[in-house]
Amino acid sequence: MPVGVHCILELYGCPPNLLNDIEFIRNTLEEAATTARSTLLDKIAHQFHPQGVTALALLAESHISIHTWPENGYLAADVFTCGEHAKPVEACEYIAQAFKSGKHILMKLPRGRFSPTVQPHIEVV
């Protein structure tokens, strides 16, 4: 049994205004934590100039991070959760929908299951 699940999410074709809206991103982090059935402990966000945002939600179960490049319509996110009750894939699906991505790639990696000599299975969802 893995200790957790780490989802890597890439969004393409997102509206630049959403990717540069720090309040929208903070709210999306909160909703993603709720969707993941996780406990939000804290959040932090930083607005870059001339554009882009990095935001992090600290969860009792681990974290959600969002990094945006509005000039490219691109968002990179991590959702890492521990425990059996959390739903990281659902959080990723929520993020993809909230940012109105034209295309997304979601990879799911079990954490704490593999030895250094065994290749992990990364599932593209």
N, C-alpha and C positions, 0 to 999 in steps of 0.2 A: 504494500500500500504506500503510495507516495505521501509526502508530508503536505503537499499542496499542488496547485496547478498555476502555471505561469502562462498567461495569454499575451501574445505579441500581436498588436493590431496596427495595420497600416491603412489609412484612408486617403483616397485620391479624388480629385474633382469636387472638393468642398468649397462652398462660398467663402471667399476671403474675409468678408465682414464677420462671419461667425468665428473664423480662426484667429481673429485679432480682437475679439470682444472678451476681455478678462472676466467680466461679471457672468456672461453666458457660460464661460468655461468653468468658473467656480460652481455655478448652479448645476452644470452637467456632471461635474465630479460628485456632488452630493447625491444627485439622482442615480448615478451609476453605482455608488456605494450601497444605496437602498436596494437597487435592482439586484445587486450581487448578494443581498442578504448579509451584508457586512456591517460592522460597527465603525462609524466614522469617528476618529479621535481628534483629528485636526486637519487643516488644509492650508496650503501656502501657494501663492501664485506670483509670478513676476512678468511684467509687460516689458518686452524689448522694444527698442527704438531703432529704426523706424517702424518695425512690425514684428509680430510673433509673441507667443506666450509659452511659458513653461509653468505647469501647475502640478501639484502633488497632493493627493489625499492619503493621509496616514490612517490605516485601518487597524483595528485590533487583530485582524486576520493577515495583514501585511500592507499592501499599498496599491494605489492606482496613480499612474503618471500620464500626463498629456503634454506633448511638445508640438507646437504648430509652426508652419511656414506658410503664411497667407499668400506670399508671392508665388508659391507653387501649388496652392490649393491642397496642401499635404498636411496630414496629422499622423504622428507616431504615438502610440499609447502602449502602456504595460498594465496589465491587471494581474496581480499575484495574490492569491488567497490560500490560506491554510485551513484545514478542517473540512469536515464532510458536508456541512450545511451551506457553505458559500457557493455562489453561482457566477464564476468569473466570465463564462461565455455569454451569459445573459447580459452582463454589464457591458461587454464589448459590443453586443448587438444594439444595446441602447445608445452607446456612444456613436456608432456608425449611423444610426437613424437620426440622432439629434443633430449631427453635423452635416446631414444631407449629402453624404458621400456618393459620388457617381460610381465608385468601385472601391471594394475593400478586400484586404487579405487578412485572415485571422489564423494564427498558428497557436497551437495548444501543446504545452510541454509539461509533463508531470515532473515535479521536483522532488529530489531526495530518494529516487527510486533506483538510480543507476550507479554502478561502480565506474571507476575511470576506464575500465577495459571494455565496457559495454556501450554501444552506440544508442543514444536515446531515440525514441520514436517521436518525431514532431508531426502532429496531426494538423493538416491544413483544413480548416473548417469552412 
